[in-house]
Amino acid sequence: MYDSILVPVDETAETTRLTERAIALADTWDASLQLLGIVDGPTALSAEGTGRSDRVSGARERARRAAMRAAERAERADVDACGAVRRGVPHAEIVDEARRAGVDLVILGPSGRETTEGAVCAGRVTSRVVDRADCAVLVERSSEEPSSESAPSEPAADRTASDPSAPSTREGQTENRPLLAE
């Protein structure tokens, strides 16, 4: 289905969950995995301007370490992976790296919030990537399970249950219903 997947990484638990999801999908589709650590350019510039270059080098090291750890997890799962670290505006770097690497799919978390109705309100970076990417973008919900009161009432489960590439739980229910934008 997809030959190459891009996942921006950092050292958060949410990114670790997204990376594991991307590794599973890459394994299922025999796709390669591109892992991208990003040093926020505007933040780095303001730190350099105040003589706090140690913050920039620390951010660069954290981004490198996150990409390296994600690549190691992918290799343990026998998934071809490589990592890169870029410095710049996060959404622009994600879109540019997707174009440079020729990826078919970008996987992101919403970095926003979920409403009580279960709808995902994506954050700025995610929204901008969805708007600007030339490839498909998969926006995964947070790892928190919505309560039965806030579960969507539309037949999204029926749509994803018929998709053989959608991950399923043991009971046959699709977990973490994603939003896929092409």
ABEGO torsion letter per residue (X at the ends): XBABBBBBBBABAAAAAAAAAAAAAAAAAGBBBBBBBBBBAAAAAAAAAAGBAAAAAAAAAAAAAAAAAAAAAAAAAGBBBBBBBBBEBAAAAAAAAAAAAGBABBBBBAGBBBBAAGBBBBBAAAAAAAAABABBBBBBBBABBBBAAABBABAAAAAAAABAABBBBAAGBBBGBBBBBX
